[in-house]
Amino acid sequence: MKTATGVTLIENGQLVDGTGAPPVPEAGVVVRDGRIEYAGPALRAPAVPPEAARIDARGGTIMPGLVEAHFHPTYFNVATLEDLDIKYPVEYVTLLAAANAKLALECGYTAARSGGCLFNVDVWLKKAIEEDLVPGPRLAASGREICGVGGLMDWNPDFRKIGMEGLVLLVNGADEARAAVRKLVKDGVEWVKTYPTGDAAAPDTNDHHTLCMTFEEMHAVVATAHNHRMKVTGHCRATEGIKNALRAGYDTLEHGTFMDDEALDMLLARGTPVIPALQFELASIEHGPEYGMPQAVIDGHQETLEGGAASALRILKAGGRIGMGGDYGFAWNPHGTYARELTFFVRYVGFSPLETITCATKTGAEIMGRGDEFGTVTPGKLADLLVVDGDVLADISLLEDRANLIAVMQGGGVKAGRAIAR
Ligand SMILES: [Zn+2]
């Protein structure tokens, strides 16, 4: 992705720098050749040349670009899980993924870590974004997801004879787990997404307290992936699945729903980030009936919501790391509404707006392994920034409405927001 040239001064707003530091009122940010040169009180900002571009924050907020830490660009707002793998061919899924990437950027998400994709679309989507062919967040690519045979993601009955080819690699035992990772090595993915546990969505045989992979399979995945410098994450709801993932050496946990004291201690000792992805649960409870969700599924989502919110709060208060993102791409939780996750954590879980923004920026960049490059408004880092019309610390839900974004910048270039419409 090209970085901009020249100098830009952003002024007339408070600075929320993403580190968790208190906001700096009357701030100025100077961007030079795509990187942050200065961020702090406007009065102390270095002089800029007369030809410098200027962005007026209108008394609002200057902050880092948001990071979607569990992004599914290929999930096309499906109304049923079955649609994911059989509704469209890879050609159309690819176009939909490109449209979703553009939308995410327009929503202020300047980077994203994929949480699994159809076919091998995300690797190529990332390349198209990096080469400025399509706009989108800086992407960390996952590929097809790994799940045990008969587990959560193995929903097509054998009599249909269609397998799960575009969505998951199904494994029986450590050897097949290794073979699946080796396929992903060849595909070029950075993150291996696995399914250690079930979910409320499958209340009969793979609910949120069941396991969908053995420890041996998970350990084989991690050993093979780490050997090839790939990272591993997993859908972890059940307590024992969380512990298996931590013991196996997972790099992050998705959801981390039902944590007992031992699981929390293990998590904190390892410093493993968790991406709870909880707005999905609330949306499922609120809108599930419209989509024919059985009551047993909705009850399971309620239990997941409560368990997940309690775990997330305990993790944050104990000094653990939480990433923001999650499972946008279902009909009741569609693309373009990503920032509802942030509002949810403030209103429902009890995070402060400042804590939530740190999770959604600094921690997100750390999860991607790129915390040195972006995620905070710090001199030397890439100028991946948002200029928001309004005080996001007073009302974090301002971030839900794209109309409030004055500028969305990547590498110092204005990619979206009102400033580009002029
Ligand atoms: Zn997901």
Residues whose N, C-alpha, C, O or C-beta is under 5 A from the ligand:
A	BS01	ZN	G115 D327
